[in-house]
Amino acid sequence: MARASATRTEALPDDARGGEGRDALRLWLRLLSTANLIENQVRARLRDQFASTLPRFDLLAQLDHAPHGLTMGELSRRLMVTNGNVTGLVARLIREGLVERRVDAADRRSARVRLTAAGRRAFNAMAPVHAGWIDRLFDGLDAAQRAQLAQLLGTLKHTIGAPAPDKREGRDK
């Protein structure tokens, strides 16, 4: 996850300190710092309670939602990491007996990664505890605030992913 290099407006260039840009920048930094706080809590708890890491948990979660398995490329895209990162993690999980890699019957050139019974048990032990941690981390917000935050973040995600409008519209071309 990317980290902010500046966390206070004093560390910003003079031209980034005014108007709407300043508000947007402050909002971005608030989102980033909040996400980092949550991520750090989850990482520490996974390590302390399950001797696991967040990438391991995330990979097991992706496989839990894909009963027929996923290719390495699909895992890479879903986890938003490089194929090299996934390859090393999958290799470690195979050695531990938590996942298996099988040649894809539909495309013999690729392999699908699936949870083993031990991997499913490990994930099923972690998942409800993880969900409880997340619930408790959001205890400071009531149900209406959670719904509002989810709606606002959904809107932001949609607008960020949308193509930028052509600023030349309406001008003579």
C-alpha positions as CSV (number, residue, x, y, z in Angstrom):
1,M,0.0,0.0,0.0
2,A,1.3,3.5,-0.8
3,R,2.3,5.7,2.0
4,A,2.0,9.5,2.2
5,S,5.2,11.4,2.2
6,A,3.6,14.5,3.8
7,T,1.0,14.2,6.6
8,R,0.6,17.9,7.5
9,T,-0.2,20.9,5.3
10,E,3.0,22.6,6.6
11,A,5.0,20.0,4.6
12,L,3.2,21.0,1.4
13,P,4.5,23.4,-1.2
14,D,2.9,26.8,-1.0
15,D,0.8,26.4,-4.1
16,A,-0.8,23.2,-2.7
17,R,-2.0,25.0,0.5
18,G,-5.1,26.9,-0.8
19,G,-8.7,26.4,-1.8
20,E,-10.4,23.3,-2.8
21,G,-7.1,21.6,-3.6
22,R,-6.1,21.9,0.1
23,D,-9.4,20.3,1.2
24,A,-9.0,17.5,-1.3
25,L,-5.4,16.9,-0.2
26,R,-6.4,16.9,3.5
27,L,-9.2,14.4,2.7
28,W,-6.7,12.2,0.8
29,L,-4.3,12.2,3.7
30,R,-7.1,11.5,6.2
31,L,-8.2,8.5,4.1
32,L,-4.7,7.2,3.7
33,S,-3.8,7.6,7.4
34,T,-7.1,5.9,8.4
35,A,-6.5,3.0,6.0
36,N,-2.9,2.7,7.3
37,L,-4.1,2.6,10.9
38,I,-6.7,-0.1,10.1
39,E,-4.1,-2.1,8.1
40,N,-1.5,-1.9,10.8
41,Q,-4.0,-3.2,13.4
42,V,-5.1,-6.1,11.2
43,R,-1.4,-7.0,10.4
44,A,-0.5,-7.0,14.1
45,R,-3.5,-9.1,15.1
46,L,-3.0,-11.6,12.3
47,R,0.7,-12.0,13.4
48,D,-0.1,-12.2,17.1
49,Q,-3.2,-14.4,17.0
50,F,-2.6,-16.6,14.0
51,A,1.2,-16.3,13.2
52,S,0.0,-15.2,9.8
53,T,0.5,-12.2,7.5
54,L,-2.1,-9.9,5.7
55,P,-0.9,-11.1,2.3
56,R,-1.4,-14.7,3.3
57,F,-4.9,-14.0,4.7
58,D,-5.8,-12.0,1.6
59,L,-4.7,-14.8,-0.7
60,L,-6.6,-17.4,1.3
61,A,-9.7,-15.2,1.2
62,Q,-9.6,-14.9,-2.5
63,L,-9.3,-18.6,-2.9
64,D,-12.2,-19.1,-0.4
65,H,-14.4,-17.1,-2.7
66,A,-13.3,-19.2,-5.8
67,P,-14.1,-22.9,-5.1
68,H,-12.7,-23.9,-8.6
69,G,-9.5,-22.0,-7.9
70,L,-7.8,-19.1,-9.6
71,T,-4.9,-18.8,-12.0
72,M,-1.8,-17.0,-10.8
73,G,-2.7,-14.0,-13.1
74,E,-6.2,-13.8,-11.5
75,L,-4.7,-13.9,-8.0
76,S,-2.3,-11.2,-9.0
77,R,-5.0,-8.9,-10.4
78,R,-7.3,-9.5,-7.4
79,L,-4.6,-8.9,-4.9
80,M,-3.2,-6.0,-6.9
81,V,0.4,-7.2,-6.6
82,T,2.9,-8.5,-9.1
83,N,2.9,-12.1,-10.4
84,G,6.3,-12.5,-8.7
85,N,4.8,-11.6,-5.3
86,V,2.0,-14.1,-5.8
87,T,4.4,-16.9,-7.0
88,G,6.5,-16.7,-3.9
89,L,3.5,-16.6,-1.6
90,V,1.8,-19.5,-3.3
91,A,5.0,-21.5,-3.2
92,R,5.2,-21.0,0.6
93,L,1.5,-21.9,1.1
94,I,2.0,-25.1,-1.0
95,R,4.9,-26.1,1.2
96,E,2.7,-25.6,4.2
97,G,-0.1,-27.6,2.7
98,L,-2.6,-24.8,2.7
99,V,-3.0,-24.5,-1.1
100,E,-2.4,-26.7,-4.1
101,R,-1.7,-25.9,-7.8
102,R,-3.3,-28.1,-10.4
103,V,-3.2,-28.0,-14.2
104,D,-6.3,-26.4,-15.5
105,A,-8.4,-29.1,-17.3
106,A,-9.8,-26.4,-19.8
107,D,-6.3,-25.0,-20.6
108,R,-3.4,-27.3,-19.9
109,R,-0.9,-24.4,-20.3
110,S,-2.1,-22.8,-17.1
111,A,-2.6,-23.9,-13.5
112,R,-5.3,-23.1,-11.0
113,V,-4.5,-22.6,-7.3
114,R,-7.1,-23.9,-4.8
115,L,-7.4,-24.2,-1.1
116,T,-6.6,-27.6,0.5
117,A,-8.8,-28.9,3.3
118,A,-6.1,-27.6,5.7
119,G,-6.1,-24.2,4.0
120,R,-9.9,-24.0,4.3
121,R,-9.7,-24.9,8.0
122,A,-7.0,-22.2,8.6
123,F,-9.0,-19.6,6.7
124,N,-12.3,-20.5,8.4
125,A,-10.5,-20.1,11.8
126,M,-9.2,-16.6,10.9
127,A,-12.2,-15.2,8.9
128,P,-14.8,-14.7,11.7
129,V,-12.1,-13.3,14.1
130,H,-10.9,-10.9,11.3
131,A,-14.5,-9.8,10.7
132,G,-14.9,-9.1,14.4
133,W,-11.7,-7.0,14.4
134,I,-13.0,-4.9,11.5
135,D,-16.4,-4.4,13.3
136,R,-14.7,-3.2,16.4
137,L,-12.4,-0.9,14.5
138,F,-15.6,0.8,13.1
139,D,-17.4,1.0,16.5
140,G,-16.9,4.7,16.6
141,L,-19.5,5.1,13.8
142,D,-23.2,4.2,14.2
143,A,-25.1,2.3,11.5
144,A,-26.2,5.5,9.7
145,Q,-22.7,6.9,9.6
146,R,-21.3,3.6,8.3
147,A,-23.9,3.6,5.6
148,Q,-23.1,7.2,4.7
149,L,-19.4,6.6,4.6
150,A,-19.9,3.5,2.4
151,Q,-22.1,5.5,0.0
152,L,-19.6,8.4,-0.1
153,L,-16.6,6.2,-0.7
154,G,-18.6,4.2,-3.3
155,T,-19.3,7.5,-5.2
156,L,-15.7,8.5,-4.9
157,K,-14.5,5.2,-6.2
158,H,-16.9,5.4,-9.1
159,T,-15.9,8.9,-10.1
160,I,-12.2,8.1,-9.8
161,G,-12.6,5.1,-12.1
162,A,-14.7,7.1,-14.6
163,P,-13.0,8.6,-17.7
164,A,-12.0,12.2,-17.1
165,P,-14.3,14.6,-19.0
166,D,-12.8,16.4,-22.0
167,K,-12.0,19.8,-20.7
168,R,-12.0,21.1,-24.2
169,E,-15.7,20.5,-24.6
170,G,-17.6,23.6,-25.7
171,R,-14.5,25.1,-27.2
172,D,-13.9,25.6,-30.8
173,K,-11.8,22.9,-32.1
